[in-house]
Amino acid sequence: MCGTSHLRHMPCGDIDMWDDFLRKILSRFRANEMGILCQTDDTITMIGLKLFQGVATKIDKIDKVRKSVMANMRKLARLYLQFRNVKGQDAALSDMLRRENFQQFQAAV
């Protein structure tokens, strides 16, 4: 495993994919609460990277790929922000997926 920032979750063989993801996706978010969350939350970033990896080979459709991945990351960030409003500011994104928090998750939706 590589050891810096988000790369601590990234196998070293995927550095080129990570660089593409940084350049084509993460660097393009606006500097607002949701964009910053998309850029800094490890879970949202890793989900975005997995989405990007799944469609990154579609070179001819890179603009659609970028928009789709960014939209999905923003949706996840928006849902997480709503969940934190219901559950409390110290709630982690992974808390949304826990069975015991289903009612708060449902309220956030």
C-alpha beads as a LAMMPS data file, in Angstrom:
LAMMPS data file: protein, C-alpha beads

109 atoms
108 bonds

1 atom types
1 bond types

-500.0 500.0 xlo xhi
-500.0 500.0 ylo yhi
-500.0 500.0 zlo zhi

Masses

1 110.0

Atoms # bond

1 1 1 0.000 0.000 0.000
2 1 1 1.110 3.529 -0.672
3 1 1 1.295 5.863 2.299
4 1 1 0.255 9.458 1.617
5 1 1 -3.153 11.065 2.091
6 1 1 -5.832 9.214 0.131
7 1 1 -3.124 6.997 -1.327
8 1 1 -2.920 5.028 1.915
9 1 1 -5.884 3.038 0.550
10 1 1 -4.503 2.794 -2.963
11 1 1 -2.458 -0.173 -4.192
12 1 1 0.770 1.219 -5.634
13 1 1 0.076 -0.303 -9.053
14 1 1 -2.899 2.045 -9.488
15 1 1 -0.951 5.319 -9.283
16 1 1 -1.684 6.196 -12.928
17 1 1 -5.413 5.688 -12.361
18 1 1 -5.184 7.793 -9.179
19 1 1 -3.423 10.582 -11.111
20 1 1 -6.149 10.527 -13.781
21 1 1 -8.817 10.592 -11.073
22 1 1 -7.148 13.555 -9.352
23 1 1 -6.814 15.487 -12.597
24 1 1 -10.149 14.646 -14.232
25 1 1 -12.442 14.390 -11.198
26 1 1 -11.225 15.643 -7.809
27 1 1 -9.617 18.830 -9.067
28 1 1 -12.847 19.905 -10.764
29 1 1 -15.112 20.157 -7.726
30 1 1 -16.142 23.620 -6.616
31 1 1 -14.745 25.011 -3.381
32 1 1 -18.057 24.779 -1.512
33 1 1 -19.038 22.525 1.386
34 1 1 -20.102 19.644 -0.827
35 1 1 -17.154 19.908 -3.206
36 1 1 -14.662 20.040 -0.368
37 1 1 -16.337 17.024 1.246
38 1 1 -16.037 15.108 -2.036
39 1 1 -12.344 15.972 -2.200
40 1 1 -11.448 15.256 1.416
41 1 1 -13.650 12.424 2.700
42 1 1 -11.772 9.150 2.226
43 1 1 -14.925 7.065 1.763
44 1 1 -16.488 9.343 -0.847
45 1 1 -13.152 9.638 -2.642
46 1 1 -12.597 5.885 -2.741
47 1 1 -16.164 5.241 -3.966
48 1 1 -15.614 7.885 -6.649
49 1 1 -12.341 6.256 -7.651
50 1 1 -14.032 2.848 -7.950
51 1 1 -16.771 4.388 -10.110
52 1 1 -14.089 6.077 -12.236
53 1 1 -12.104 2.843 -12.609
54 1 1 -15.193 1.084 -13.892
55 1 1 -15.692 3.491 -16.779
56 1 1 -12.298 5.146 -17.295
57 1 1 -11.579 3.042 -20.388
58 1 1 -14.337 4.855 -22.289
59 1 1 -11.920 7.452 -23.659
60 1 1 -14.386 8.675 -26.289
61 1 1 -16.917 9.474 -23.552
62 1 1 -14.611 11.009 -20.931
63 1 1 -16.805 14.090 -20.478
64 1 1 -19.858 11.925 -19.736
65 1 1 -17.762 9.731 -17.438
66 1 1 -16.470 12.762 -15.526
67 1 1 -19.946 14.242 -15.123
68 1 1 -21.437 10.917 -14.046
69 1 1 -18.758 10.169 -11.430
70 1 1 -18.862 13.708 -10.053
71 1 1 -22.670 13.667 -9.885
72 1 1 -22.656 10.387 -7.967
73 1 1 -20.038 11.684 -5.545
74 1 1 -22.068 14.873 -4.977
75 1 1 -25.226 12.816 -4.344
76 1 1 -23.393 10.750 -1.761
77 1 1 -21.968 13.895 -0.128
78 1 1 -25.404 15.549 -0.076
79 1 1 -26.954 12.470 1.529
80 1 1 -24.142 12.333 4.087
81 1 1 -24.620 16.011 4.988
82 1 1 -28.348 15.380 5.496
83 1 1 -27.586 12.294 7.568
84 1 1 -25.242 14.326 9.790
85 1 1 -28.020 16.888 10.321
86 1 1 -30.267 14.090 11.573
87 1 1 -27.737 11.911 13.420
88 1 1 -25.304 14.556 14.652
89 1 1 -22.236 16.334 13.308
90 1 1 -19.855 13.684 14.611
91 1 1 -21.481 10.901 12.517
92 1 1 -19.193 9.245 9.998
93 1 1 -20.256 8.363 6.486
94 1 1 -19.926 4.676 7.352
95 1 1 -22.541 5.233 10.106
96 1 1 -25.133 5.727 7.348
97 1 1 -24.703 2.103 6.349
98 1 1 -25.135 0.610 9.792
99 1 1 -28.388 -1.188 10.470
100 1 1 -28.903 0.522 13.830
101 1 1 -28.947 3.919 12.079
102 1 1 -31.542 2.976 9.474
103 1 1 -34.224 5.291 10.860
104 1 1 -31.870 8.303 10.790
105 1 1 -30.745 7.311 7.296
106 1 1 -34.357 7.053 6.180
107 1 1 -35.070 10.498 7.651
108 1 1 -32.096 11.918 5.743
109 1 1 -33.412 10.572 2.454

Bonds

1 1 1 2
2 1 2 3
3 1 3 4
4 1 4 5
5 1 5 6
6 1 6 7
7 1 7 8
8 1 8 9
9 1 9 10
10 1 10 11
11 1 11 12
12 1 12 13
13 1 13 14
14 1 14 15
15 1 15 16
16 1 16 17
17 1 17 18
18 1 18 19
19 1 19 20
20 1 20 21
21 1 21 22
22 1 22 23
23 1 23 24
24 1 24 25
25 1 25 26
26 1 26 27
27 1 27 28
28 1 28 29
29 1 29 30
30 1 30 31
31 1 31 32
32 1 32 33
33 1 33 34
34 1 34 35
35 1 35 36
36 1 36 37
37 1 37 38
38 1 38 39
39 1 39 40
40 1 40 41
41 1 41 42
42 1 42 43
43 1 43 44
44 1 44 45
45 1 45 46
46 1 46 47
47 1 47 48
48 1 48 49
49 1 49 50
50 1 50 51
51 1 51 52
52 1 52 53
53 1 53 54
54 1 54 55
55 1 55 56
56 1 56 57
57 1 57 58
58 1 58 59
59 1 59 60
60 1 60 61
61 1 61 62
62 1 62 63
63 1 63 64
64 1 64 65
65 1 65 66
66 1 66 67
67 1 67 68
68 1 68 69
69 1 69 70
70 1 70 71
71 1 71 72
72 1 72 73
73 1 73 74
74 1 74 75
75 1 75 76
76 1 76 77
77 1 77 78
78 1 78 79
79 1 79 80
80 1 80 81
81 1 81 82
82 1 82 83
83 1 83 84
84 1 84 85
85 1 85 86
86 1 86 87
87 1 87 88
88 1 88 89
89 1 89 90
90 1 90 91
91 1 91 92
92 1 92 93
93 1 93 94
94 1 94 95
95 1 95 96
96 1 96 97
97 1 97 98
98 1 98 99
99 1 99 100
100 1 100 101
101 1 101 102
102 1 102 103
103 1 103 104
104 1 104 105
105 1 105 106
106 1 106 107
107 1 107 108
108 1 108 109
